[in-house]
Amino acid sequence: MSYVNCIVLCETVWVLESAYDYGRKEIADTLERILSTHEIEVEDSEMTLAALQDYRRSLPTA
């Protein structure tokens, strides 16, 4: 099992945005996949899921 802290998740978002030009929806989808992986334990998972929900709610609607 791997452990990921919140700073690593923030850095992941930054890299996906700045280096790979991921959009906000792609980033949210990627984070969701990371958070749902059973082999990965995320620091303060409840807070992280709540933050992801807030991030998704802030996405522009088409």
mmCIF file as Biopython writes it, N, C-alpha, C and O atoms, coordinates in Angstrom:
data_model
#
loop_
_atom_site.group_PDB
_atom_site.id
_atom_site.type_symbol
_atom_site.label_atom_id
_atom_site.label_alt_id
_atom_site.label_comp_id
_atom_site.label_asym_id
_atom_site.label_entity_id
_atom_site.label_seq_id
_atom_site.pdbx_PDB_ins_code
_atom_site.Cartn_x
_atom_site.Cartn_y
_atom_site.Cartn_z
_atom_site.occupancy
_atom_site.B_iso_or_equiv
_atom_site.auth_seq_id
_atom_site.auth_asym_id
_atom_site.pdbx_PDB_model_num
ATOM 1   N N  . MET A ? 1  ? 0.843   -1.175 0.000   1.0 0.0 1  A 1 
ATOM 2   C CA . MET A ? 1  ? 0.000   0.000  0.000   1.0 0.0 1  A 1 
ATOM 3   C C  . MET A ? 1  ? 0.889   1.238  0.000   1.0 0.0 1  A 1 
ATOM 4   O O  . MET A ? 1  ? 1.923   1.276  0.666   1.0 0.0 1  A 1 
ATOM 5   N N  . SER A ? 2  ? 0.478   2.229  -0.742  1.0 0.0 2  A 1 
ATOM 6   C CA . SER A ? 2  ? 1.204   3.500  -0.809  1.0 0.0 2  A 1 
ATOM 7   C C  . SER A ? 2  ? 0.431   4.563  -0.043  1.0 0.0 2  A 1 
ATOM 8   O O  . SER A ? 2  ? -0.797  4.519  0.028   1.0 0.0 2  A 1 
ATOM 9   N N  . TYR A ? 3  ? 1.158   5.518  0.529   1.0 0.0 3  A 1 
ATOM 10  C CA . TYR A ? 3  ? 0.557   6.618  1.282   1.0 0.0 3  A 1 
ATOM 11  C C  . TYR A ? 3  ? 0.836   7.915  0.542   1.0 0.0 3  A 1 
ATOM 12  O O  . TYR A ? 3  ? 1.971   8.182  0.148   1.0 0.0 3  A 1 
ATOM 13  N N  . VAL A ? 4  ? -0.209  8.723  0.356   1.0 0.0 4  A 1 
ATOM 14  C CA . VAL A ? 4  ? -0.074  10.000 -0.340  1.0 0.0 4  A 1 
ATOM 15  C C  . VAL A ? 4  ? -0.603  11.094 0.584   1.0 0.0 4  A 1 
ATOM 16  O O  . VAL A ? 4  ? -1.734  11.018 1.063   1.0 0.0 4  A 1 
ATOM 17  N N  . ASN A ? 5  ? 0.226   12.114 0.831   1.0 0.0 5  A 1 
ATOM 18  C CA . ASN A ? 5  ? -0.270  13.208 1.666   1.0 0.0 5  A 1 
ATOM 19  C C  . ASN A ? 5  ? -0.871  14.306 0.790   1.0 0.0 5  A 1 
ATOM 20  O O  . ASN A ? 5  ? -0.745  14.284 -0.434  1.0 0.0 5  A 1 
ATOM 21  N N  . CYS A ? 6  ? -1.525  15.262 1.442   1.0 0.0 6  A 1 
ATOM 22  C CA . CYS A ? 6  ? -2.263  16.310 0.722   1.0 0.0 6  A 1 
ATOM 23  C C  . CYS A ? 6  ? -1.358  17.187 -0.136  1.0 0.0 6  A 1 
ATOM 24  O O  . CYS A ? 6  ? -1.772  17.648 -1.200  1.0 0.0 6  A 1 
ATOM 25  N N  . ILE A ? 7  ? -0.135  17.421 0.313   1.0 0.0 7  A 1 
ATOM 26  C CA . ILE A ? 7  ? 0.793   18.240 -0.473  1.0 0.0 7  A 1 
ATOM 27  C C  . ILE A ? 7  ? 1.114   17.564 -1.803  1.0 0.0 7  A 1 
ATOM 28  O O  . ILE A ? 7  ? 1.231   18.233 -2.829  1.0 0.0 7  A 1 
ATOM 29  N N  . VAL A ? 8  ? 1.255   16.260 -1.788  1.0 0.0 8  A 1 
ATOM 30  C CA . VAL A ? 8  ? 1.522   15.523 -3.029  1.0 0.0 8  A 1 
ATOM 31  C C  . VAL A ? 8  ? 0.338   15.666 -3.985  1.0 0.0 8  A 1 
ATOM 32  O O  . VAL A ? 8  ? 0.529   15.812 -5.193  1.0 0.0 8  A 1 
ATOM 33  N N  . LEU A ? 9  ? -0.872  15.623 -3.454  1.0 0.0 9  A 1 
ATOM 34  C CA . LEU A ? 9  ? -2.048  15.806 -4.318  1.0 0.0 9  A 1 
ATOM 35  C C  . LEU A ? 9  ? -2.075  17.214 -4.909  1.0 0.0 9  A 1 
ATOM 36  O O  . LEU A ? 9  ? -2.398  17.389 -6.084  1.0 0.0 9  A 1 
ATOM 37  N N  . CYS A ? 10 ? -1.738  18.213 -4.099  1.0 0.0 10 A 1 
ATOM 38  C CA . CYS A ? 10 ? -1.680  19.595 -4.612  1.0 0.0 10 A 1 
ATOM 39  C C  . CYS A ? 10 ? -0.630  19.720 -5.709  1.0 0.0 10 A 1 
ATOM 40  O O  . CYS A ? 10 ? -0.875  20.347 -6.740  1.0 0.0 10 A 1 
ATOM 41  N N  . GLU A ? 11 ? 0.523   19.132 -5.490  1.0 0.0 11 A 1 
ATOM 42  C CA . GLU A ? 11 ? 1.586   19.164 -6.506  1.0 0.0 11 A 1 
ATOM 43  C C  . GLU A ? 11 ? 1.156   18.433 -7.771  1.0 0.0 11 A 1 
ATOM 44  O O  . GLU A ? 11 ? 1.498   18.845 -8.880  1.0 0.0 11 A 1 
ATOM 45  N N  . THR A ? 12 ? 0.408   17.352 -7.605  1.0 0.0 12 A 1 
ATOM 46  C CA . THR A ? 12 ? -0.104  16.612 -8.763  1.0 0.0 12 A 1 
ATOM 47  C C  . THR A ? 12 ? -1.014  17.498 -9.601  1.0 0.0 12 A 1 
ATOM 48  O O  . THR A ? 12 ? -0.917  17.510 -10.829 1.0 0.0 12 A 1 
ATOM 49  N N  . VAL A ? 13 ? -1.894  18.235 -8.944  1.0 0.0 13 A 1 
ATOM 50  C CA . VAL A ? 13 ? -2.775  19.165 -9.661  1.0 0.0 13 A 1 
ATOM 51  C C  . VAL A ? 13 ? -1.951  20.202 -10.402 1.0 0.0 13 A 1 
ATOM 52  O O  . VAL A ? 13 ? -2.216  20.492 -11.568 1.0 0.0 13 A 1 
ATOM 53  N N  . TRP A ? 14 ? -0.961  20.759 -9.735  1.0 0.0 14 A 1 
ATOM 54  C CA . TRP A ? 14 ? -0.120  21.788 -10.358 1.0 0.0 14 A 1 
ATOM 55  C C  . TRP A ? 14 ? 0.590   21.243 -11.595 1.0 0.0 14 A 1 
ATOM 56  O O  . TRP A ? 14 ? 0.632   21.909 -12.630 1.0 0.0 14 A 1 
ATOM 57  N N  . VAL A ? 15 ? 1.148   20.038 -11.494 1.0 0.0 15 A 1 
ATOM 58  C CA . VAL A ? 15 ? 1.869   19.444 -12.635 1.0 0.0 15 A 1 
ATOM 59  C C  . VAL A ? 15 ? 0.902   19.156 -13.782 1.0 0.0 15 A 1 
ATOM 60  O O  . VAL A ? 15 ? 1.213   19.425 -14.942 1.0 0.0 15 A 1 
ATOM 61  N N  . LEU A ? 16 ? -0.274  18.609 -13.456 1.0 0.0 16 A 1 
ATOM 62  C CA . LEU A ? 16 ? -1.244  18.315 -14.516 1.0 0.0 16 A 1 
ATOM 63  C C  . LEU A ? 16 ? -1.680  19.581 -15.237 1.0 0.0 16 A 1 
ATOM 64  O O  . LEU A ? 16 ? -1.857  19.576 -16.455 1.0 0.0 16 A 1 
ATOM 65  N N  . GLU A ? 17 ? -1.857  20.678 -14.481 1.0 0.0 17 A 1 
ATOM 66  C CA . GLU A ? 17 ? -2.248  21.955 -15.093 1.0 0.0 17 A 1 
ATOM 67  C C  . GLU A ? 17 ? -1.117  22.561 -15.911 1.0 0.0 17 A 1 
ATOM 68  O O  . GLU A ? 17 ? -1.298  22.904 -17.079 1.0 0.0 17 A 1 
ATOM 69  N N  . SER A ? 18 ? 0.045   22.689 -15.291 1.0 0.0 18 A 1 
ATOM 70  C CA . SER A ? 18 ? 1.112   23.485 -15.909 1.0 0.0 18 A 1 
ATOM 71  C C  . SER A ? 18 ? 1.958   22.717 -16.916 1.0 0.0 18 A 1 
ATOM 72  O O  . SER A ? 18 ? 2.375   23.278 -17.929 1.0 0.0 18 A 1 
ATOM 73  N N  . ALA A ? 19 ? 2.213   21.459 -16.653 1.0 0.0 19 A 1 
ATOM 74  C CA . ALA A ? 19 ? 3.095   20.712 -17.549 1.0 0.0 19 A 1 
ATOM 75  C C  . ALA A ? 19 ? 2.328   19.937 -18.622 1.0 0.0 19 A 1 
ATOM 76  O O  . ALA A ? 19 ? 2.813   19.763 -19.740 1.0 0.0 19 A 1 
ATOM 77  N N  . TYR A ? 20 ? 1.128   19.477 -18.270 1.0 0.0 20 A 1 
ATOM 78  C CA . TYR A ? 20 ? 0.386   18.628 -19.195 1.0 0.0 20 A 1 
ATOM 79  C C  . TYR A ? 20 ? -0.855  19.296 -19.764 1.0 0.0 20 A 1 
ATOM 80  O O  . TYR A ? 20 ? -1.573  18.682 -20.554 1.0 0.0 20 A 1 
ATOM 81  N N  . ASP A ? 21 ? -1.125  20.537 -19.382 1.0 0.0 21 A 1 
ATOM 82  C CA . ASP A ? 21 ? -2.284  21.287 -19.889 1.0 0.0 21 A 1 
ATOM 83  C C  . ASP A ? 21 ? -3.621  20.576 -19.677 1.0 0.0 21 A 1 
ATOM 84  O O  . ASP A ? 21 ? -4.527  20.701 -20.501 1.0 0.0 21 A 1 
ATOM 85  N N  . TYR A ? 22 ? -3.747  19.837 -18.584 1.0 0.0 22 A 1 
ATOM 86  C CA . TYR A ? 22 ? -5.028  19.219 -18.255 1.0 0.0 22 A 1 
ATOM 87  C C  . TYR A ? 22 ? -6.017  20.318 -17.885 1.0 0.0 22 A 1 
ATOM 88  O O  . TYR A ? 22 ? -5.658  21.311 -17.252 1.0 0.0 22 A 1 
ATOM 89  N N  . GLY A ? 23 ? -7.258  20.123 -18.286 1.0 0.0 23 A 1 
ATOM 90  C CA . GLY A ? 23 ? -8.323  21.023 -17.866 1.0 0.0 23 A 1 
ATOM 91  C C  . GLY A ? 23 ? -8.830  20.625 -16.490 1.0 0.0 23 A 1 
ATOM 92  O O  . GLY A ? 23 ? -8.455  19.581 -15.956 1.0 0.0 23 A 1 
ATOM 93  N N  . ARG A ? 24 ? -9.683  21.464 -15.923 1.0 0.0 24 A 1 
ATOM 94  C CA . ARG A ? 24 ? -10.176 21.212 -14.564 1.0 0.0 24 A 1 
ATOM 95  C C  . ARG A ? 24 ? -10.967 19.899 -14.470 1.0 0.0 24 A 1 
ATOM 96  O O  . ARG A ? 24 ? -10.839 19.181 -13.479 1.0 0.0 24 A 1 
ATOM 97  N N  . LYS A ? 25 ? -11.769 19.579 -15.469 1.0 0.0 25 A 1 
ATOM 98  C CA . LYS A ? 25 ? -12.533 18.332 -15.431 1.0 0.0 25 A 1 
ATOM 99  C C  . LYS A ? 25 ? -11.601 17.131 -15.504 1.0 0.0 25 A 1 
ATOM 100 O O  . LYS A ? 25 ? -11.793 16.152 -14.783 1.0 0.0 25 A 1 
ATOM 101 N N  . GLU A ? 26 ? -10.594 17.199 -16.365 1.0 0.0 26 A 1 
ATOM 102 C CA . GLU A ? 26 ? -9.634  16.100 -16.460 1.0 0.0 26 A 1 
ATOM 103 C C  . GLU A ? 26 ? -8.882  15.908 -15.141 1.0 0.0 26 A 1 
ATOM 104 O O  . GLU A ? 26 ? -8.614  14.780 -14.726 1.0 0.0 26 A 1 
ATOM 105 N N  . ILE A ? 27 ? -8.551  17.007 -14.500 1.0 0.0 27 A 1 
ATOM 106 C CA . ILE A ? 27 ? -7.857  16.926 -13.214 1.0 0.0 27 A 1 
ATOM 107 C C  . ILE A ? 27 ? -8.769  16.296 -12.165 1.0 0.0 27 A 1 
ATOM 108 O O  . ILE A ? 27 ? -8.337  15.420 -11.417 1.0 0.0 27 A 1 
ATOM 109 N N  . ALA A ? 28 ? -10.015 16.730 -12.105 1.0 0.0 28 A 1 
ATOM 110 C CA . ALA A ? 28 ? -10.959 16.161 -11.144 1.0 0.0 28 A 1 
ATOM 111 C C  . ALA A ? 28 ? -11.142 14.660 -11.387 1.0 0.0 28 A 1 
ATOM 112 O O  . ALA A ? 28 ? -11.179 13.877 -10.438 1.0 0.0 28 A 1 
ATOM 113 N N  . ASP A ? 29 ? -11.257 14.262 -12.654 1.0 0.0 29 A 1 
ATOM 114 C CA . ASP A ? 29 ? -11.397 12.841 -12.983 1.0 0.0 29 A 1 
ATOM 115 C C  . ASP A ? 29 ? -10.158 12.057 -12.561 1.0 0.0 29 A 1 
ATOM 116 O O  . ASP A ? 29 ? -10.273 10.945 -12.046 1.0 0.0 29 A 1 
ATOM 117 N N  . THR A ? 30 ? -8.983  12.627 -12.777 1.0 0.0 30 A 1 
ATOM 118 C CA . THR A ? 30 ? -7.737  11.964 -12.400 1.0 0.0 30 A 1 
ATOM 119 C C  . THR A ? 30 ? -7.639  11.812 -10.889 1.0 0.0 30 A 1 
ATOM 120 O O  . THR A ? 30 ? -7.272  10.746 -10.393 1.0 0.0 30 A 1 
ATOM 121 N N  . LEU A ? 31 ? -7.964  12.871 -10.158 1.0 0.0 31 A 1 
ATOM 122 C CA . LEU A ? 31 ? -7.932  12.790 -8.696  1.0 0.0 31 A 1 
ATOM 123 C C  . LEU A ? 31 ? -8.920  11.749 -8.187  1.0 0.0 31 A 1 
ATOM 124 O O  . LEU A ? 31 ? -8.622  11.008 -7.250  1.0 0.0 31 A 1 
ATOM 125 N N  . GLU A ? 32 ? -10.088 11.697 -8.800  1.0 0.0 32 A 1 
ATOM 126 C CA . GLU A ? 32 ? -11.075 10.700 -8.397  1.0 0.0 32 A 1 
ATOM 127 C C  . GLU A ? 32 ? -10.544 9.282  -8.592  1.0 0.0 32 A 1 
ATOM 128 O O  . GLU A ? 32 ? -10.760 8.412  -7.747  1.0 0.0 32 A 1 
ATOM 129 N N  . ARG A ? 33 ? -9.855  9.054  -9.696  1.0 0.0 33 A 1 
ATOM 130 C CA . ARG A ? 33 ? -9.272  7.727  -9.937  1.0 0.0 33 A 1 
ATOM 131 C C  . ARG A ? 33 ? -8.205  7.405  -8.896  1.0 0.0 33 A 1 
ATOM 132 O O  . ARG A ? 33 ? -8.122  6.276  -8.414  1.0 0.0 33 A 1 
ATOM 133 N N  . ILE A ? 34 ? -7.391  8.397  -8.553  1.0 0.0 34 A 1 
ATOM 134 C CA . ILE A ? 34 ? -6.359  8.186  -7.533  1.0 0.0 34 A 1 
ATOM 135 C C  . ILE A ? 34 ? -7.017  7.855  -6.193  1.0 0.0 34 A 1 
ATOM 136 O O  . ILE A ? 34 ? -6.614  6.912  -5.512  1.0 0.0 34 A 1 
ATOM 137 N N  . LEU A ? 35 ? -8.033  8.637  -5.822  1.0 0.0 35 A 1 
ATOM 138 C CA . LEU A ? 35 ? -8.686  8.446  -4.528  1.0 0.0 35 A 1 
ATOM 139 C C  . LEU A ? 35 ? -9.450  7.135  -4.443  1.0 0.0 35 A 1 
ATOM 140 O O  . LEU A ? 35 ? -9.655  6.618  -3.345  1.0 0.0 35 A 1 
ATOM 141 N N  . SER A ? 36 ? -9.876  6.587  -5.569  1.0 0.0 36 A 1 
ATOM 142 C CA . SER A ? 36 ? -10.632 5.334  -5.543  1.0 0.0 36 A 1 
ATOM 143 C C  . SER A ? 36 ? -9.752  4.093  -5.695  1.0 0.0 36 A 1 
ATOM 144 O O  . SER A ? 36 ? -10.255 2.970  -5.694  1.0 0.0 36 A 1 
ATOM 145 N N  . THR A ? 37 ? -8.448  4.294  -5.824  1.0 0.0 37 A 1 
ATOM 146 C CA . THR A ? 37 ? -7.520  3.164  -5.945  1.0 0.0 37 A 1 
ATOM 147 C C  . THR A ? 37 ? -7.290  2.557  -4.564  1.0 0.0 37 A 1 
ATOM 148 O O  . THR A ? 37 ? -6.835  3.241  -3.648  1.0 0.0 37 A 1 
ATOM 149 N N  . HIS A ? 38 ? -7.602  1.284  -4.421  1.0 0.0 38 A 1 
ATOM 150 C CA . HIS A ? 38 ? -7.500  0.623  -3.121  1.0 0.0 38 A 1 
ATOM 151 C C  . HIS A ? 38 ? -6.069  0.523  -2.612  1.0 0.0 38 A 1 
ATOM 152 O O  . HIS A ? 38 ? -5.849  0.435  -1.404  1.0 0.0 38 A 1 
ATOM 153 N N  . GLU A ? 39 ? -5.104  0.535  -3.503  1.0 0.0 39 A 1 
ATOM 154 C CA . GLU A ? 39 ? -3.708  0.390  -3.108  1.0 0.0 39 A 1 
ATOM 155 C C  . GLU A ? 39 ? -3.096  1.702  -2.621  1.0 0.0 39 A 1 
ATOM 156 O O  . GLU A ? 39 ? -1.937  1.724  -2.205  1.0 0.0 39 A 1 
ATOM 157 N N  . ILE A ? 40 ? -3.856  2.785  -2.669  1.0 0.0 40 A 1 
ATOM 158 C CA . ILE A ? 40 ? -3.352  4.095  -2.260  1.0 0.0 40 A 1 
ATOM 159 C C  . ILE A ? 40 ? -4.148  4.585  -1.059  1.0 0.0 40 A 1 
ATOM 160 O O  . ILE A ? 40 ? -5.376  4.662  -1.097  1.0 0.0 40 A 1 
ATOM 161 N N  . GLU A ? 41 ? -3.423  4.914  0.007   1.0 0.0 41 A 1 
ATOM 162 C CA . GLU A ? 41 ? -4.039  5.510  1.187   1.0 0.0 41 A 1 
ATOM 163 C C  . GLU A ? 41 ? -3.737  7.002  1.156   1.0 0.0 41 A 1 
ATOM 164 O O  . GLU A ? 41 ? -2.579  7.405  1.049   1.0 0.0 41 A 1 
ATOM 165 N N  . VAL A ? 42 ? -4.778  7.817  1.249   1.0 0.0 42 A 1 
ATOM 166 C CA . VAL A ? 42 ? -4.628  9.265  1.147   1.0 0.0 42 A 1 
ATOM 167 C C  . VAL A ? 42 ? -4.797  9.882  2.536   1.0 0.0 42 A 1 
ATOM 168 O O  . VAL A ? 42 ? -5.698  9.518  3.291   1.0 0.0 42 A 1 
ATOM 169 N N  . GLU A ? 43 ? -3.916  10.816 2.850   1.0 0.0 43 A 1 
ATOM 170 C CA . GLU A ? 43 ? -3.997  11.541 4.113   1.0 0.0 43 A 1 
ATOM 171 C C  . GLU A ? 43 ? -5.353  12.242 4.227   1.0 0.0 43 A 1 
ATOM 172 O O  . GLU A ? 43 ? -5.806  12.897 3.288   1.0 0.0 43 A 1 
ATOM 173 N N  . ASP A ? 44 ? -5.978  12.097 5.364   1.0 0.0 44 A 1 
ATOM 174 C CA . ASP A ? 44 ? -7.262  12.756 5.648   1.0 0.0 44 A 1 
ATOM 175 C C  . ASP A ? 44 ? -8.218  12.613 4.466   1.0 0.0 44 A 1 
ATOM 176 O O  . ASP A ? 44 ? -8.620  13.598 3.847   1.0 0.0 44 A 1 
ATOM 177 N N  . SER A ? 45 ? -8.568  11.377 4.173   1.0 0.0 45 A 1 
ATOM 178 C CA . SER A ? 45 ? -9.345  11.076 2.965   1.0 0.0 45 A 1 
ATOM 179 C C  . SER A ? 45 ? -10.707 11.763 2.943   1.0 0.0 45 A 1 
ATOM 180 O O  . SER A ? 45 ? -11.184 12.134 1.871   1.0 0.0 45 A 1 
ATOM 181 N N  . GLU A ? 46 ? -11.350 11.942 4.109   1.0 0.0 46 A 1 
ATOM 182 C CA . GLU A ? 46 ? -12.651 12.616 4.123   1.0 0.0 46 A 1 
ATOM 183 C C  . GLU A ? 46 ? -12.515 14.076 3.681   1.0 0.0 46 A 1 
ATOM 184 O O  . GLU A ? 46 ? -13.321 14.568 2.891   1.0 0.0 46 A 1 
ATOM 185 N N  . MET A ? 47 ? -11.498 14.761 4.193   1.0 0.0 47 A 1 
ATOM 186 C CA . MET A ? 47 ? -11.267 16.154 3.799   1.0 0.0 47 A 1 
ATOM 187 C C  . MET A ? 47 ? -10.906 16.225 2.310   1.0 0.0 47 A 1 
ATOM 188 O O  . MET A ? 47 ? -11.347 17.129 1.602   1.0 0.0 47 A 1 
ATOM 189 N N  . THR A ? 48 ? -10.116 15.282 1.852   1.0 0.0 48 A 1 
ATOM 190 C CA . THR A ? 48 ? -9.700  15.259 0.455   1.0 0.0 48 A 1 
ATOM 191 C C  . THR A ? 48 ? -10.902 15.046 -0.466  1.0 0.0 48 A 1 
ATOM 192 O O  . THR A ? 48 ? -11.013 15.707 -1.499  1.0 0.0 48 A 1 
ATOM 193 N N  . LEU A ? 49 ? -11.798 14.132 -0.103  1.0 0.0 49 A 1 
ATOM 194 C CA . LEU A ? 49 ? -13.006 13.915 -0.906  1.0 0.0 49 A 1 
ATOM 195 C C  . LEU A ? 49 ? -13.900 15.152 -0.901  1.0 0.0 49 A 1 
ATOM 196 O O  . LEU A ? 49 ? -14.474 15.503 -1.931  1.0 0.0 49 A 1 
ATOM 197 N N  . ALA A ? 50 ? -14.021 15.811 0.243   1.0 0.0 50 A 1 
ATOM 198 C CA . ALA A ? 50 ? -14.823 17.041 0.314   1.0 0.0 50 A 1 
ATOM 199 C C  . ALA A ? 50 ? -14.207 18.124 -0.580  1.0 0.0 50 A 1 
ATOM 200 O O  . ALA A ? 50 ? -14.929 18.851 -1.264  1.0 0.0 50 A 1 
ATOM 201 N N  . ALA A ? 51 ? -12.878 18.229 -0.573  1.0 0.0 51 A 1 
ATOM 202 C CA . ALA A ? 51 ? -12.202 19.214 -1.426  1.0 0.0 51 A 1 
ATOM 203 C C  . ALA A ? 51 ? -12.424 18.893 -2.899  1.0 0.0 51 A 1 
ATOM 204 O O  . ALA A ? 51 ? -12.616 19.799 -3.710  1.0 0.0 51 A 1 
ATOM 205 N N  . LEU A ? 52 ? -12.397 17.615 -3.247  1.0 0.0 52 A 1 
ATOM 206 C CA . LEU A ? 52 ? -12.648 17.223 -4.637  1.0 0.0 52 A 1 
ATOM 207 C C  . LEU A ? 52 ? -14.081 17.574 -5.040  1.0 0.0 52 A 1 
ATOM 208 O O  . LEU A ? 52 ? -14.310 18.033 -6.159  1.0 0.0 52 A 1 
ATOM 209 N N  . GLN A ? 53 ? -15.036 17.367 -4.152  1.0 0.0 53 A 1 
ATOM 210 C CA . GLN A ? 53 ? -16.423 17.731 -4.446  1.0 0.0 53 A 1 
ATOM 211 C C  . GLN A ? 53 ? -16.539 19.242 -4.662  1.0 0.0 53 A 1 
ATOM 212 O O  . GLN A ? 53 ? -17.229 19.684 -5.581  1.0 0.0 53 A 1 
ATOM 213 N N  . ASP A ? 54 ? -15.869 20.036 -3.824  1.0 0.0 54 A 1 
ATOM 214 C CA . ASP A ? 54 ? -15.871 21.490 -4.006  1.0 0.0 54 A 1 
ATOM 215 C C  . ASP A ? 54 ? -15.242 21.870 -5.346  1.0 0.0 54 A 1 
ATOM 216 O O  . ASP A ? 54 ? -15.747 22.743 -6.051  1.0 0.0 54 A 1 
ATOM 217 N N  . TYR A ? 55 ? -14.143 21.212 -5.688  1.0 0.0 55 A 1 
ATOM 218 C CA . TYR A ? 55 ? -13.460 21.467 -6.952  1.0 0.0 55 A 1 
ATOM 219 C C  . TYR A ? 55 ? -14.399 21.170 -8.123  1.0 0.0 55 A 1 
ATOM 220 O O  . TYR A ? 55 ? -14.481 21.946 -9.075  1.0 0.0 55 A 1 
ATOM 221 N N  . ARG A ? 56 ? -15.101 20.047 -8.041  1.0 0.0 56 A 1 
ATOM 222 C CA . ARG A ? 56 ? -16.042 19.685 -9.113  1.0 0.0 56 A 1 
ATOM 223 C C  . ARG A ? 56 ? -17.183 20.704 -9.213  1.0 0.0 56 A 1 
ATOM 224 O O  . ARG A ? 56 ? -17.602 21.061 -10.314 1.0 0.0 56 A 1 
ATOM 225 N N  . ARG A ? 57 ? -17.683 21.169 -8.066  1.0 0.0 57 A 1 
ATOM 226 C CA . ARG A ? 57 ? -18.776 22.151 -8.081  1.0 0.0 57 A 1 
ATOM 227 C C  . ARG A ? 57 ? -18.331 23.466 -8.699  1.0 0.0 57 A 1 
ATOM 228 O O  . ARG A ? 57 ? -19.155 24.209 -9.233  1.0 0.0 57 A 1 
ATOM 229 N N  . SER A ? 58 ? -17.040 23.763 -8.632  1.0 0.0 58 A 1 
ATOM 230 C CA . SER A ? 58 ? -16.537 25.031 -9.178  1.0 0.0 58 A 1 
ATOM 231 C C  . SER A ? 58 ? -16.268 24.946 -10.678 1.0 0.0 58 A 1 
ATOM 232 O O  . SER A ? 58 ? -15.894 25.944 -11.296 1.0 0.0 58 A 1 
ATOM 233 N N  . LEU A ? 59 ? -16.453 23.772 -11.267 1.0 0.0 59 A 1 
ATOM 234 C CA . LEU A ? 59 ? -16.242 23.628 -12.707 1.0 0.0 59 A 1 
ATOM 235 C C  . LEU A ? 59 ? -17.288 24.438 -13.470 1.0 0.0 59 A 1 
ATOM 236 O O  . LEU A ? 59 ? -18.452 24.484 -13.072 1.0 0.0 59 A 1 
ATOM 237 N N  . PRO A ? 60 ? -16.875 25.072 -14.558 1.0 0.0 60 A 1 
ATOM 238 C CA . PRO A ? 60 ? -17.856 25.796 -15.369 1.0 0.0 60 A 1 
ATOM 239 C C  . PRO A ? 60 ? -18.846 24.829 -16.005 1.0 0.0 60 A 1 
ATOM 240 O O  . PRO A ? 60 ? -18.471 23.731 -16.416 1.0 0.0 60 A 1 
ATOM 241 N N  . THR A ? 61 ? -20.095 25.233 -16.084 1.0 0.0 61 A 1 
ATOM 242 C CA . THR A ? 61 ? -21.109 24.394 -16.727 1.0 0.0 61 A 1 
ATOM 243 C C  . THR A ? 61 ? -21.224 24.786 -18.190 1.0 0.0 61 A 1 
ATOM 244 O O  . THR A ? 61 ? -21.129 25.958 -18.555 1.0 0.0 61 A 1 
ATOM 245 N N  . ALA A ? 62 ? -21.428 23.785 -19.003 1.0 0.0 62 A 1 
ATOM 246 C CA . ALA A ? 62 ? -21.500 24.049 -20.446 1.0 0.0 62 A 1 
ATOM 247 C C  . ALA A ? 62 ? -22.915 24.206 -20.898 1.0 0.0 62 A 1 
ATOM 248 O O  . ALA A ? 62 ? -23.163 24.433 -22.083 1.0 0.0 62 A 1 
#
